[in-house]
Amino acid sequence: MLTLLLPRDAKSFKISHMEMIKGMRIGGTGKALAYFDTLEIPIIENTADEEDLTGGMETVSSRGQVGWMGLGVGAR
């Protein structure tokens, strides 16, 4: 639903100063984000079937936007 509020060409959503981001781990470090950190969530095009999301996930992964801190991806 968030993507309906963002410009159509938005590539990501950024959020900071939220208590809930403290639960997100920084990939490979074991450290968690803090209240003042910024979490950037890449936005990929939505598809009818989950297996078709692979292309979008590969694209944001190659840009370094997705790590092993969980699926931080929003679908448009």
C-alpha positions in Angstrom: 0.0 0.0 0.0 2.9 2.3 0.6 3.9 2.3 -3.0 0.6 3.9 -3.9 1.8 7.0 -2.0 5.2 7.1 -3.7 6.0 8.5 -7.1 5.7 5.8 -9.8 9.4 6.0 -10.6 10.5 5.6 -7.0 13.3 3.0 -6.7 13.2 2.7 -2.9 11.6 3.7 0.3 13.7 5.1 3.2 12.7 5.2 6.8 14.5 6.3 10.0 13.6 7.4 13.6 11.4 4.4 14.0 11.7 2.0 16.9 10.7 -1.0 14.7 13.9 -0.8 12.6 15.9 -1.9 15.6 14.9 -5.5 14.8 16.6 -5.4 11.3 20.1 -6.9 11.2 22.8 -5.5 9.0 23.8 -8.3 6.7 27.0 -10.2 7.6 27.8 -8.1 10.7 25.2 -9.4 13.2 24.6 -5.9 14.3 21.1 -4.4 14.4 20.1 -1.0 13.0 19.5 1.7 15.6 16.7 4.3 16.0 18.7 7.0 14.1 19.8 4.7 11.3 18.1 4.7 7.9 16.6 1.6 6.4 16.3 1.6 2.6 13.8 -0.8 1.1 14.1 -1.3 -2.6 10.8 -1.4 -4.6 10.4 -4.0 -7.4 7.5 -4.5 -9.8 4.9 -6.9 -8.4 4.0 -10.1 -10.3 1.1 -12.5 -10.3 3.2 -15.3 -9.1 6.0 -15.2 -6.4 8.4 -17.2 -8.5 8.3 -14.4 -11.1 9.8 -11.9 -8.6 13.2 -13.5 -9.2 14.2 -11.0 -11.9 13.4 -7.9 -9.7 15.2 -9.5 -6.7 18.3 -10.2 -8.8 18.3 -6.6 -10.0 18.2 -5.0 -6.6 20.6 -7.6 -5.3 23.1 -6.7 -8.0 22.8 -3.0 -6.9 23.7 -4.1 -3.4 20.3 -3.1 -2.0 19.4 -6.5 -0.6 21.5 -8.3 1.9 21.0 -11.1 4.4 19.1 -8.9 6.8 15.8 -10.2 5.7 13.6 -9.5 2.8 13.6 -5.8 2.7 11.7 -5.4 -0.5 8.4 -3.7 -1.3 6.4 -4.8 -4.3 4.6 -2.2 -6.4 
